[in-house]
Structures are given as structure tokens and as C-alpha cells.
Amino acid sequence: MQRQATHADSWYSGDPRTLNRQLERWLEAVQPSGEFSPPIKGSKAIIGPHAGYSYSGPNAAWAYKSIDTTGIKRVFILGPSHHVYIRTCALSACQSYATPLGSLPLDRETIDELEKTGKFEVMSRSTDEDEHSIELHLPYVRKIFEGMDIKIVPILVGAVTTQDEAAFGALLAPYLTRDDTFTVVSSDFCHWGKRFSYTFYYPSPPPCEGLKLSRSTPRSTMASLPSFPIHKSITALDQEAIDILTIPTGDKPAAEVHVEFANYLTRTKNTICGRHPIGVLLGALAVIDENAPGGGMGRSVKMQWVKYDHSSECETLEDSSVSYASAYVLF
């Protein structure tokens, strides 16, 4: 059974030539800097956005340009569930996933091993094909690993607790650390605006108390918008998350970063839709990290963010935007 590319011709081009040219153009536009010289040798994971390519395609290129494809045969793809509510993680029943650039076979052996743990559900075909968070990464995966014999392990991450994130991360860590394995984590950042039921606002650069903008917001607060526009507040809000998720932060173990990220989400309610897949990755890093009690799996962990932008710049309560951020991970 093959999962069809159900979002082609709407969220991204379904024409192979057009899509290939777009991906090549976006990847070529990624320019090295003093601190960023892609591909990143030994990179093991990326975090990247999953919106329509006209919005997030150029940003995602920064994550994909980071990938060192050397020796990779298997790619895990962790994406959040937007259409069904599940309290666990789910695997695909398909044999392959279609993309306009060619199909991607699934690693059924690894998926069957994971299913036998009893910790995962199995997606129905409709759930699999309705979800966009994994599909939007497939053309990039096919492009970056062009000509290579790779298989994928898609995992849909539901509304799991922080403790469950840690448990799934620990379960996956032995797989993710294999030399022939790479991991893609799918997430957009802040979804801001009334249509997302999220209008959190910092009236000045943090640290300061945040509030919810609404028609009943005092005029004195609304008067601060020209001096500290909503889009700058959104950037500051997302930057808090990015700062927390930048590893290493001294000798702080990845497990502490996971807790800080969870606390940040509780405090701000930031609508980072891939917060749970990111949490599962952090759960794996907590086991892998040499700074963990007992030395973990003895590996040095690094998470570096390389690109951030918005779909638009919000100025008023009637505006909306989605934020996109890309990172690479070493371990």
C-alpha cells in the first residue's frame, strides 16, 4: 500500500520539474557564514517547518542544507498530529510514500520492531494521508538523498505528556544513534492571531509580563503597539524557545532543557505545533547526552538554530502569522 502525495498541487507543486527547480533554488540560496558552513559534518537530526512551500520552503532549506548524507540509509520523520487526537505515537501501515520526485520506501523491519513494543498505535490510511506535517518534508528528503537507497520511518506524535515524550525518546534513542540513521523533526513555531485563538503579547522586550490582546485590552496597552509591534513580540516569544533549545547551554543536561522547554510552553502557551515531536527528540537526547547522570550514551549533544522568519509581520489584532525556524543537531 502506498500513501499518496495528497497535499501536492495545493501545499506545494505536484509537477516534478517545477518542484525540483524550487528546491534547488532554495537550497542554493542558503549561504554559509562564519558559524554555519553546511553540510554539517556528522549531523544527526534537523528541525524544520511544514507549512505550504510558498511560506516555509525557503526556511526549511536551511535545515536540509545542514544534512551530511554520508552513509545514511534510514530517515526517521517525527511530525505532530493536526487532524486526529491521539495520546500516544502512531506508525504507518504503508509500504511506501509517494512524492512528485519519486517514492520513498518505508523501513518495515524497523517499524515492525517498534510496533511489537506495544507502545505505538497504527495510523489508518485516511489519518496518514490527511496529515501534512510529515508529507511536507518528503520532497526535501527525496531531494537531499537523491540517488541514495534510503528508507523512512514516519512517526505521528500525538498529544503526549512530557513524561511520555521522555519515554518515547528513550525508546527511540538506540535507533537514532545508529551511524546509518538520520532524524527529521517537523514543527512550525508561533501561530499568532485570532484565527489561531492565540494573541499573546509582550508590551516591551522581555523579561516582562505577557498578556492576551483582545478588543477589551486597555487603551494604554494598545498604545504600546507602535513602539513594540506585535511581530517583534512574536519574535521575542519564539526567541525564548530558541534560546532554551540551543544546546549546549553550559553543562546543562538535555533532560533539563526538556523540562525548561515544557515549563516555557506552560507559561506562554506558545502555539509551537511540533512541541511534542521536539519533546520526543529532547527525550532521546536526554538518554544520549554525556552530561546525563551516569554519562548517558557518552555522546556530546549540540542543537544549533540557523534560520528564523514569519509568514507576515503582524501590526494589529486583525493580523495573523506563522513563524518558521530551522535547526541542526549533532550527537
Summary of the structure (lengths in Angstrom):
residues: 331
radius of gyration: 19.5
end to end distance: 34.3
largest distance: 60.8
contacts: 1131
relative contact order: 0.18
helix: 36%
strand: 21%
